[in-house]
Amino acid sequence: MTRMDYYRLDVFDKKVAEHASQYNSLFDEEKIKRLRESRNRCIHPQARLGPHNSENVISRRTISTQLNDIQLLAGIFLEHSVIEGKSKVIDEDVSSFHQPM
């Protein structure tokens, strides 16, 4: 990853935290960063911090303690959508993704 990629991740973490913390103060930038990094460790076997492993007790504890936070964060974004033509979180046109139910 380049220095610019890390900058973008910091901006992303900040914007997600700004939106989520309006509804729950638990979600500061550091919390969002930890959740994002943990997600990367679950998905990518070559993750920068090393992959989570289901046989590793520390990995299992980390993931199980974060599940509630992930559910809370998902609930915030479901209840308080940022999709209104342009996303406040990622600053790009996402109107083509929004399909009314």
Helices and strands as residue ranges (DSSP letters): H 3-20, H 29-43, H 57-79, G 95-97
